[in-house]
């Protein structure tokens, strides 16, 4: 009765902006979620990649507990030592830069958009982004998103955005003009279906941006913090962006976003040009420091590469057995199984059997387990997937 009452009261009190799966979760640890009835689920899509280090990782929990009794919030017109430590950690793992903290991926993308326009000095304001990209739900980030289904009903969008095909350098060249300020790209498209940028494409893109003084923005909201086997996905390409956008897994479950701006251009933003009331609070920065510590101490980058390769191997075997599987792709533990049938029935069957995955674009199963996933957990997930495919396709 309690479960039914919660479901009913949600409809009465919560705006229906989500299509919800009827799971009411009350506890999480590592790769396991526990619902209100006590049923356990293997979580292979932890919060759209928010919980890269698993649910309630001890190093994140310890960091939050240490901070919460000391100071939760301090405004950004004062100095915050945890914010400085986190900025130093991000820069250590990325490139010489300065960092601005906010609260989400969409807000971080908005920050990058504003920075681009200031950098363009009013003469250059256009931003080129990619088809099937996803940059957030706020109006500027939505305007940069290359998926019309998210934009319908919200026109007119913000002016100054051009959308071109992904992995098509000729399309980029044609789109650039004397008003182009920046190019924004996910090197692995998440919501778009785990499409991986070609190395030659990113190399050429960086070359063009440098030649024409166009800002290269990498949206690493989903790929950042180890998801691809490197702390940041750009490391796989040997190309550093001018701006990197972070969020999701950075806070280990607490809300945080950031833009990381190359040091030589960072002072384009002047005092008063941009702000975020809750951005980079002491408690969320302490949690984020716990995330970095967990990734490093638990050797998660190494495990991500190893388990990512193992997952691809297992999924390729699945592909040979089920003709509805068109393609397996991904990088690290950011994986996709593309189908030639609708994927919701398989998602539902997996959920019924205690495995949480995601279905995006209607026919793409998105699989992104925590970076410390074990072989045993991977085998269990594969067993449930196989069982679900058999049930749905028989």
Secondary structure, 3 states (H helix, E strand, C coil): CHHHHHHHHHHHHCCCCCCCCCCCEEEEEECEEEECCCCEEEECECCCCCCCCCECCHHHHHHHHHHHCCCCCCCCCCCCHHHHHHHHHHHHHCCCEEEEEECCHHHHHHHHHHHHHHHCCCCCCEEEEEECCCCCCCHHHHHHCECHHHHCCCCCCCCCEEEECCCCHHHHHHHCCCCEEEEEECCEECCCCCEECCHHHHHHHHHHHHHHCCEEEEECCCCCCCCCCCCCHHHHCCCCCCEEEECHHHHCCCCCEEEEEECCCHHHCCCCCCCCCCCCCHHHHHHHHHHHHHHHHCCHHHHHHHHHHHHHHHHHHHHHHCCCEEEEEEECCEEEEEECCCCHHHHHHHHHCCEECEEECCCEEEEECCCCCCHHHHHHHHHHHHHHHHHHHC
